[in-house]
């Protein structure tokens, strides 16, 4: 499970890098579990949030 969460965080960081040309500094991340699926949110210092959906890094909200 830990590896899946770390992989999802890595995917979110890569998505943030693609969306913003400048380096992105993250303030925090949140991880939650619902119905056996994990969700990860990364929040930047500028208040922009990047969310995974249903524990699958390929499905973005």
Secondary structure as UniProt FT lines:
FT   HELIX           2..19
FT   STRAND          26..34
FT   TURN            35..36
FT   STRAND          37..44
FT   TURN            45..46
FT   STRAND          49..53
FT   TURN            54..55
FT   STRAND          56..60
//
